[in-house]
C-alpha cells in the first residue's frame, strides 16, 4: 500500500513539473514573438547626410603688424641763407611741387641777371662771327675763343640759375607735413633739414611672416586688415612687397598697401591684424566637422549603405573653417551622416530626410 502511494506521488510531481516547464516555454515564446513584433515595427531613424567630395579647402592665416605711412621723406636745404618766407604748417597737406619756403636771394638774383646777359651776348657774338662775309672772316683761333667764351658764359648762367632755384624750397611729393624744423628768419645751411613729409592717403601694413606661410602668398594678393583702434571696421589691401631677407627670428617682412579713408582713420604706428585667405593646391575629401564622432583620438563617421548606418573610422588632418580633411576612410560620393548620429548605432535602419546632399 505504501509503495502504491509513493508511485502515485512521483507521477503527480512529474506531471506538475512538465506542466510548469511547458508554461514557461510558452511564455518565453510569446515574449520573443512580442519582441520580434516590436522590432519589426520599429520606425527607421531620420538622418540628414552629406556627400563626401573632393575640394580645395580654404583657410585663413593671420598676422599682427603695424601701420606705416606710404612714404616718409625728409626735405633737405640745398642752399644756405635766411628763411625769408615760410608757407607750411605741421599737419598741412601739400601738393607735389609746392614752394614751402623761400631763402633770401637778392644777391643771387642780381648775379643771375648779369650771367644771363653775358650768356646772351656770347651767343650773339658767336652768331655774328659765324655769319661774317668772306671779306670779314676771322681766324680759326678767334672763332674758337668766341666759342669758349660762350661755353663759359652758359656754364656760369646755369650754375647761378640752379643756385637761385635752390632758394625756393619745394615739396618733392604730395603729402602731409609731419614735422617742420624751421621758422621765418631761421638761417639755413646747405644740408640742414627743413621738414618731413608723409603720405597717409595710402598706408603700409607691415607684418613678419614665417617661411612656411611666406611661400603661400604672392604680390598682388588681396588681404583684409583691421586696426586695433577700430576693430569693427575692415579695410581691404594688396600685398606689395614680400621680403627675402629674414630677421633674427627667421621671419620675413611682408608689406601690404591700404587706401586710407577720407577721415584718415588709419594712423601711423597703430597696430592691427592682417588676414589672408589661402586655398590648398591639392584637392582632398572634406566633410563638415559635425559629421565626426569619437573625438580626436578615434574619429569616426556613420556612412549610410542600403538605408543602414555603418560606423566607419577615418583618418583626418586639417580642421579649418568648420571643415575637416579626410585622409583615409571615405570615398567620394559616400553618404555621411551629418545630423542624427545620437539616435543611431551600427546597423541601425535610417531614413534620409534631406534632398540636397551637397
Beta strands, then each sheet from edge to edge (+ up, - down):
strand 1: 45-51
strand 2: 53-55
strand 3: 58-76
strand 4: 81-86
strand 5: 93-94
strand 6: 99-103
strand 7: 168-170
strand 8: 175-180
strand 9: 187-188
strand 10: 193-210
strand 11: 222-227
strand 12: 234-242
strand 13: 251-259
strand 14: 271-279
strand 15: 284-288
strand 16: 300-305
strand 17: 308-313
strand 18: 315-320
strand 19: 323-328
strand 20: 335-339
strand 21: 350-352
sheet 1: 20+ 1- 21-
sheet 2: 2+ 15- 19+ 18-
sheet 3: 5+ 8- 10+ 3- 14+ 11- 12+ 13-
sheet 4: 7+ 6- 4+ 9-
sheet 5: 16+ 17-
end
